[in-house]
């Protein structure tokens, strides 16, 4: 040990392509902070350091003091991640400080040998969740952060390394997106404990992650390292210096794990080694180097550090190791950290002869879900936690896209001279950025923080965007009214109007026809100009409305909508109705079947449950038994004390209970023939309803579920699922999307890259479902699309299930320290309503349908209301040439500097469909009205750099050898 | 309120003599930190921020970050107090930082209009305790700090304001010393709650404190303000700007108290107003000024602050108020404080029309003891807490003085060319500086901190000083041995020597004869060259030695010692003894009387207690009944939950218990006639002993008490006292010294300046005794001198008592969070031994005796040992002309820069003695050998400035009008 202690070099991460000293152990010190944009406190409280009875954390001081500490010593380094915080802090600084920060960022341009003194890593608006986020929102939030950095600091500041150190599992789509954003590498902290052990043994803690099955290699390949931790310690990873690397000098390294005799704690590995946490809120002793002191601990600290470095180095093949010196909200008093790091480096000053580099990497093609940090501790509850918030985030995404689109329309209309440009949409853009955070849309914040996300941030952003939308559509002539609660048949405007106009905007770049439902009185004094129907509100709706609305009917009509445009539907006065309310709900006396041109759905009159589905075109007819059930959330048992909570799903038993007390569902139906829709009503209990619908001309089955208030007076936490049982021979395989984009194959009790010891037969098979889940056999595929992120699984052959709502009384001890018990505004429990869309078809023809339906569901029409007079232009499309169906207009927005930012996405995966998966050519010319292309630059996915200026690091994979 | 809110000016304390804006309320913001040099953690742990499971507090970061924050904004101000911390931090800084700090201190020299950006207040090594400290040590510790500031920053840095914000009661002597050190004002936080209320009502929160009854006014007058606090809030005081004032512009103000309806909490008033604690470890919300925020609290904060300022201003007569923004160990992340203070000042920006100045002050001549912060909560326990530590501090003071003297001798011998100068003594000087802290010698730190003070700091300092002493006396020829446990007859060197030399050094500047007692074997093979006696060790000594020593006898002889010099006493080999052991302890059969030329003391054979004393010369014979008793420390009762603890003395009953179980004391006596000493041995119990001695030629009675381990198996905490009961008609009056210097009159259940509502008949009458306590009537005075600081009182006419030891099981909830339960190195409880010296004489002749005896006791001879051969010079005096008895050589030391620092003190108070209280002339010429006076400068008491360069502020007192 004495010899070793003389051969260590300790330095801040520094030289981009310096291989370090070949015969020494190079320890790279990476000072960092991890700043959640909301969790136990709101993002604002974290920024300011308010509400400190919960935690003192104040990000403003982190940036204040870090910048100061970097300024006084040019050898110091720091990385920063979350632009939501940074940009806010930046705005508050005077020019002098801003100039200093620019200097810190730019001292270390890539031509020079040193890295940036202040280096941005990841650079997203937040460190987004990977399970409950949609790729559209991920791209937007990354773009917001990355472009801020580019606009403020220029290309040198472009983050080269993605840094997802805290999210609870990792999506392959995220890796693909990062690759397309130009990142060279990705590092994270949380992966399944068994997976980690296997990787440690097999030297696969670092790999090439192949993020896409559709993109050509290495377009979606990403070097990926997972953190390593024993106790509060052990290693971390190879080398952060890639962040400022430009050439192909590669010396990241593999890790070898030596079994430790200490109890392994699979906690987050981004902390410093034990005893070396020098934050102002840490308990470790500082370095006390006064030579006259009894307490002088220099020798002890040096010995401990060398020992820790030595232990860590054993797990690496090269002579470089990194230590991440920092943790959650640390560095609020940066002096404390830096002063002791400086001393540490002063006193540890030589190095260890060590092995040389190793350049070949294995390849991974699946993802890191589900995440368990110990037996019985599967982080699969948050896939569904706070379904109301998850739904609101999804809905807000649509508002943001529409806002982007119409702001661009306005910008073009003004001859690109508009000064306002993005000022209105920025509010929602930032709110959505924050909402993607891994404690926001994930549903894992405290209740007051969730309220802040929804009621302050998203709501305020939505308000601004509604102004934009209304103003652009009416060309400033009037205000349109938005009804946020149409899903529960609440809209003061339409309920109380004698006559009105519905303006329906279609954000897709292709024309669609969609059924619209508007809350109205059942005996209106007007008729619409389209074929319409009045459907009485259901018992479920009455239950969820709680006497807040007096609309007794929904006006239903089919809206034909132009691509990227709107149509308006006005009422005419009448004293005679073409279609009086035909719907009447009665109990069925026989089995009930509803059908349209495409599907026929049968319900059993005894059980009240869906029984079978017929696809009329393909002739497929299979039993489909659907039920609503609930798992009892565990409060801990002998096997483990783990409780079900905001993060963790842990049912007390693998067998769920029926939502219907007697196992029998009250069934009713919309009687009488009508030309538009057939509906079946199911009441499982006072707190669980469904409506199953078949619309004329629509090729899917709509299932609208209404769940809540989940009763907990029995002291049993409940996690409610919708389960489908069929005779499809799926044999344990099922398929879930990744962030709404590509699809991954799942298999029950199986992980593709390691041998699973399953401790939770239900929770351990749950995966995130952002948009769709399906099962199939050789012929038939049952696909369920969702309107928000949910957890889902297939626990037996032919079955699939989705968790729609959960309410728990225990707490899962993962930090949030509150039971996930949403009591809602009435105090008795939150009611949530959502939709599933069912497709039953052949395997080969399913993708085409779920891709297009998924797009339509995700970007469904926006309905607004005006007076009896429609807008000046009754109908308008802002696009010259609608896009082909396989191309999704992902982004049409204006940048702060006035250019148009357009993202066109081929939305079919490689083998989805013989026709639609083919490449397609789209002309940008004439894409948008009032728009003439002068220059087109192809950018990285994040929009922050020209694609052709970027050379990502090339990784040598073992596969190629 | 709205109008008011527009008329407030808020600024950092700033302009020295700016009267502010006459028609506005000027709120002076004083950012400060209060840094205990040891309390819950050791001084080193506080400095570094170690041991943070107790508290994170790290002073290094306070100074680091405050300096940085001051640097970046020239409008910011900060005050700093404790030089023990500052000087240490200073040494660690590089030249660049040191230059920056100099700039911060000097920007604001007194010619300019702004005060120092970094201003030193108090400037002592520590903020010393005022009850348990000796004035010699106070002066030394202040000198150490003040001279550091002067040496480092020059005269501008001289603190003008003393800042005793935390000590638990305040001594008049301290005020006198401060005045003599050139301070203009003093501010503190803790005074009796009733006193404070009275002062608030009578507008006497600020007064002229007349610190001395002997010095001419205004030499010891000091402007004194006490802090005001309601809840965590209310006012604070007038104006700190005196700190950088030089001329006589005076605008400190009186305070008027309006009764508040809120519950008054008499806590320390140096905190910020409620809601405005912006420290990194405070819970108050910061100022959140983002205009887009839901949480924006600017309006609320501004309103709250204006309201607080307005409330506070009501209690002041002028338009200036101060707010002390800071508290214990705050500003470790100075950015947090300053950032929010800057914002606060930005947002509160106009002022209130207010009244003009008021210039007349009332005068106070007593002190602020005892301190109670609420009924039943008298901070009088710490007068005695940790008697072992208190004794060690007193002993260490002597070592430091001797060290100073002999370092000076060496310096002079070397022709003032010595390079070492004070380097050796600096260690003990600093240790003693720290030991004066108000949680150090006070006995109110945690046990591990008390251990650090004693076992690390003082012990290490003592070791260095012993080197100096040994080296100077032997002129480097040999090493002398020091025995630290001679008081319990332990000294390996003498116990195991066949022959040795005792070198006895007298630190007084006049010759003395003192009896010396040396642990030896009872049958030595040598004789001394003086009249000697062998006394067998007592049972008490056996008890306290616990088998650690094998000396069976004490060798007693009278050492005649030259002024400021030593004599050595060598043994000669012999096989015949002149004085074989004559002492033999037997039980008395009759009442026992011992006597010498001056006193006769009688003991009752039945009770075993002292019974009467005769002063043979004066013919006074009175009954003196002495006993050892103990109060049971309260664990709280119905009247109050207050427990007795390190700070608080609260007996469960006013009637103490006898230390002797059966009320009978085992009495024995040293039999046989001998020419030197008569001794009576009293055993009160297994843990309480006394020896009463009369030495030939010595005019006082010595009472050596040995107490411990105090038994607590009965779960009763015990506070042990020695009580004297006489027939002196003292009628409730008694007299105690202030820090060992002047004497104050006390009266039972009475306070000179306010009407007392007494809640604790015993504890509420306790006062600090540093050196002496006496009672008297028209003729007779009984004086008891102590060897360390203790609490004392007179609870009935003719009685006086001193608390000598205490051991408690409860905790007094004043912050230290440990019971005062010293278990000692054997784990069963600490044994403490000490001495009381009794004088019984006429009132008129008592002062002469207790002044001289006090001086001799305080600076008793230092005994060292060498081999059989004495030093080259057997005897030597370093002084040419001994000083007259009324002049005490308080300091003879060498400064860091090589000058001699001499303090000569007239040690008699104005009316002490007809002869000795007269002024006396001393020639400095030839005061010390090898010393020729070239230039003499008269300095302030702290030695940090020429006296004639200083014009203290002149205060107008109401008495003069």
Interface residues (C-beta under 8 A of the other chain):
Chain A: X42 X44 X45 X48 X49 X50 X51 X52 X53 X56 X58 X60 X61 X64 X65 X68 X72 X88 X280 X281 X282 X283 X284 X285 X286 X287 X288 X290 X292 X293 X294 X295 X297 X332 X333 X335 X336 X339 X427 X452 X456
Chain B: X42 X44 X45 X48 X49 X50 X51 X52 X53 X56 X58 X60 X61 X64 X65 X68 X72 X88 X280 X281 X282 X283 X284 X285 X286 X287 X288 X290 X292 X293 X294 X295 X297 X332 X333 X335 X336 X339 X427 X452 X456
